[in-house]
């Protein structure tokens, strides 16, 4: 007999997967940002999880607009929806503040490679066998490297 999964469980799994992937991506992309001298945002994790459905809808509308333009079908509704979504998105981005950005000094290249390497070790080793365990290790690495660079 097949069990029906509730929306809360599905949403929780989606959120956990999003946090897991964002922690990994943050640890891998942070050395690049540090090397280029770019600041990191405190809201990067929240922003990526919140805006991923919006960017998916945006790209879907762009693709539909492209194919309707290519085939010569009327596409006024897609243009209106795309403009509305873009205006809404730019309005949300206006709420941001430079106070959420933190700039760190650029450490040695060995520390930067160590950040990427340690994230890969957690993901591909026995430490990251379960998603929760890997998330805890990735979070500890992120806090550790933040304190080290402070």
JODAJO-V918602 format. One record per run of one state. SS is the DSSP state (a for helix, b for strand, c for the rest). FROM is the first residue (numbers start at 1). TO is the last residue. If there is no record, write none. Layout:
# JODAJO-V918602
ss: <SS SS>
from: <FROM FROM>
to: <TO TO>
This chain:
# JODAJO-V918602
ss: <c a c b c a c a c a b c a c a c a c>
from: <1 7 37 40 42 44 72 76 94 98 101 103 109 125 126 129 131 150>
to: <6 36 39 41 43 71 75 93 97 100 102 108 124 125 128 130 149 150>
